[in-house]
Amino acid sequence: MRYSLSSTGAYNAASASSPYLEYSECNLQNFTQRYNRFDKLCLSSRAEYACKIDYSKFDRTESASNQSVTYRYCQREPFYLCISISDTTLRIEFTGKVLLDDYPQLISYKNIDVCFENINALDVCRIDTASVLNDSRVYACDVIGDIHTSVPLTVLKSPLVIKSNRRWCISESTDFKLRIQNTVITKRNKTAMVIYDKHHEINMADNRMFLSVLKNPPKLLACFKNAIRYELNLKSVACIRKYLQLTDNSLKSVLYSSCDAIANVLDEIFEPSPVDRLCLYASSIKEFKDLLLLAVRHSTCISKCTYGKLQV
């Protein structure tokens, strides 16, 4: 049986002789982008790259032996930021909301300097942006892929799409959020894929202050309309190197990582049905809705994202 997908997601029977399922124009650009984007970065660098420190805004902590002192600044709103300065080490943690109205762009090699400009604008301390960019390591990050579709997130909860195995399990499931974690025992190898309704999340009470400081909140909200976010949580250097396919965890290496991290992890989590083993080969999909409906109707999943056709 041969099918074609219309722009509305409808399926039409065609020639019975073809082994292919053809599809309309599609768009998976966030999964096939050249470089990964991030909604959270946790960096470690040298203490000397922070100057003009306003110690009145930092909490001071002494070690048990009083031989070292750590200064820590942390804020939750309007965006998360944590700066820790010890005798030798500077640690900085921040989310994509540091970009304010440009938050939909997420953190990337294109705007990392803007992130530090906005951090410096708080007058907590002065970060030497050039030095940090050239001499820092990433010890945790969230890799992001956004898909715009009118299909509700509940579709992804179908047993025809989500398949747990010995390596992955569903740890949280609601109408607006799905969390899948690997089942490894070693903490350094733990990671999670979180799939959630981004428009619903950005409208929650926790984000009211963030929205209040924007120049154009309606424009930002419109960017997330019908957005399903795929968030890959990498909480250790080992996971960063594995899933971003890197030999080191320098900030530049992470920002310029070009592997399809989201799609690769989806391959690990979602396995094709033993009955209908369809493989998706696509470099672009305009309506991800079609892809989800195809997966559900044919008891299969998202597989490799390379150029080609849907083959049985």
N, C-alpha and C positions, 0 to 999 in steps of 0.2 A: 504494500500500500504506500502511496506517495501523498504527502501532505504539503500544503503551503500555508504560511502564517500571514494573515493580513495584519495591517497596522493596529487593528483592534484586538488581536489575539485570537481571531477565529480560525478554525482549522477546516480545510477543504480537501476532500478525497480527490486524488488524481490517478495517474497511471499506476497500475499494480506491479509493473515490472521493475521499477527503479528501487535500488537499495538505499536511496538517500531521502532525507527529509529536508526540503528546502525552506528557507526562512526569508522574511522581509528584511529591510535594512535594520541593523541592530547597533547598539552602542554599549560596549563594555569598557569605555575609555579609561575609567579609574582603575580597572584591573590590568590594563595593557599599557598604562602610561610608562614613559621611559624611566622616570625616577619615582621612588616611593615618596609618599607624603605622610606626615605625622601629626597627631593631636596631642602628643606629650613627649618631651625629651628630658632626660635626667643626665646631666653632664658632670664630669669631674675634671678639674684643671688646676692651675697653680694659684696659690693665694696672692701672689704678687700682681696678678691681673685684676685685682679689685682694689680701688683706691677711693679717696674721699668718702670713707665709710662713716655714716651717721650712727655711731654706736648707741645712741639713745633709742633707736628703733630696733635694736637687736637684743635678743636674750643671751645672756652670758652663762656658759657652763664650763666648770672646771673639772678636770679629770680627778679621779680618786686620790692620786698622788700629788695633785696641784702642779704637775709638771707641764700641762698643756691646757690651753683655753680655746673654746669654740664659741663663735658668735653665730647666732641663727635668727634669720628673719623669715617669717612665714605669713602669707595672707591667703584667704580663701576667696575673697571677692574684691573687685569684680571679676578677677581671673586668678587662678591658682598660681602662686609663685613661692618658691622656697630657696633662700640663699644661705649657705652655711660656709663660714670662713674659719679655718683653724690656722695653726702656725705655718703649714705648708700647702694646705689643700683648699681649693674653692669648689664648692658643689652648687649647682644651679638646677632647679627643677621648675618647669613651666609648661603650660598647655597652650594649645592653639588660640585660645581666647585672648592671649597677649596681643594678637593682631587686631583686636577690636573689630571695626567694621569689615576688615579683610579676613575675618575668621574663616569664612567658607573656603578660602584658598588653602588653608591648613599650613603647617610648617613645612618648608622645603628649602632646597639650596637657593631658590630665587629670593626668598624673603627672610632668611635667618638673621640677616643684619638688622632688619626692621624689628624683629623680636627683641634684640638687645637694645635698640634705640628706645623702644617703649618701656623696657625694664629700667634703663638709665633715667628716663623721664620721671620716674617715681622719686628720685633723689634720695634713695636709700643708700646707694653706693654707686660708684662709677666702674662699669665693667669695660675692660680693654677689649673691645669686640674683635679686632684683628688678631690679637694674641690668642684669645679663646678659640676662635675659628680654626687657627692653625695648630693649637696645642691643647686639645681636650679629648676626653674619651666619653663615650656614651655607655652608661651601665644599665639603662632601662629606657624603653620607648613604646609608644602605641602607634602601630602602622595602620593607615586608614584607607578604605575604599568606599566611596559613596555611590549608590545606585538610585536613580529616580524612576519610580514605578508606582502605578496606582494599585498594584496588588497588595493587599494587607499582609502584614508580617505574619499573621496566623497561618498563612499558606506554608511558610517555612517550617512550621511545627508538625506538618504532616509526616507520618512515618514513611511515606513514600519518598520524602526528600531527606530528612535527617536520619542518619543511620549511625548508631553508636556501636563501637567495637571495643576491643580490649585496650585500645590506646586513647580513646576519647569518650566522654560521657556528657550528658546534658546536666548541668548543675543548677540552672535556673531557667524557668520558662513562664512567661506571662504573655498577655496580648500584645505588648509593646517591646518585649525584650527576650532574647534567647542567648544564654551563655553556655558555651561548650568548652570543657577543660580536658587537657590530657591527663591520663591516670598514672603518670610516673610518680615514683616515690621520692626521688632525688629532687630537692627544692630547686637546685640550679637549672633543672630541665623543665620545670613547670611553665606552662603557657596557657593562654585561653583565647578563644575567638568569641567576641560578643557581637551579636547582630541585633540592631534595635532601630526603632522608629525615631529618626533624628529630629523631625519636626515636633513630635510629642515631647521629646527630652528637652529641647531648647525652650519650650514653653512652660516647663515646670518651675515651681516656686524658687528653686535653687538658682535659677538663672535670671531672676528679675533684676537684680542689681547690675548684672552684666549688660542686659538689654538697656537699662536706664542710662548708661554712660555712652551709648553709641550715638553717632550722628544721625543714622537712618535705620532704626530697628525694623520697620516694615520691609525694607529691602533685604536685610539679612534673613528675616523669617521666610521671605518668599524664596530665597535660595535653597532652603531646606524643605520646602513643600514637597510631599510625596517622596522624601529621601529615606532610603534604608541604608544605614551605616554598618559597614563591616570593620570591626576594630580588633586588631591582633595585638594582644598584650604580651610584650617581651620583657621579662623582669630580671634577666641576668645576661651577662656578657656571653655565656655559652649559647643562649637562645638567640641573641642578636646575630652572632656569627653563623649559626645554623640556618635560621630562616631568612636572613638577608644575604646569605651565601658570601660571607666576607672572611678574610684572613685576619682582620684586626677590627677594633671597635672605635677607631678614631671618628670624630664628628664628621669630617669630610667624607670618609668612606661610607658612613651611614647615610648621609644626605644624598650622596651620589649612587647609592645602591640601586641597581637597575633590574634585579630579579623580580618576578611577579609574585611577591610574598603572599598576598591575600589568596590568589588563585591556587598557589601551591599548597597552602594549608587547607583550603576547601577540598582539594584533591585527597588530602589525608583523611578528612572528616567524612565527606560524603562519598560513598562507594556505589557504583552502579548496581542495579537490581540484577540478580542472577537470571531473571527471565527476560527482561528487556535491557540489553546492554547497549545503550546508546552512548556515543561519545560526542561531545560538543567540540568542534574546531571552529573558532571564530575570532576575528581580530576586532570586530566592532558589532555592537547590538544597540539599535535605537530604542527599542522598548524591552527593558529587562522583564517586563510582564510576560512577554511571549516566552522567554526562556524559563521562567518559573512555571508557567502553565504547561509547557512542554515537559518539564521535569516531572511534574505531578501526574500528568496524564499517561506518561510512559514509564512510570515507576523507576526513574533514574535520577541523575544528579548532574551538577556542574563538573565537567572534567577539564582537560587541558585546553588552554586558551591560545591556540595558534590558528593561523589562517587556513580555512577550508570549509567543509560542509558538515551537516549533521549526518553521521553515518551509523547504520544499525550494526 
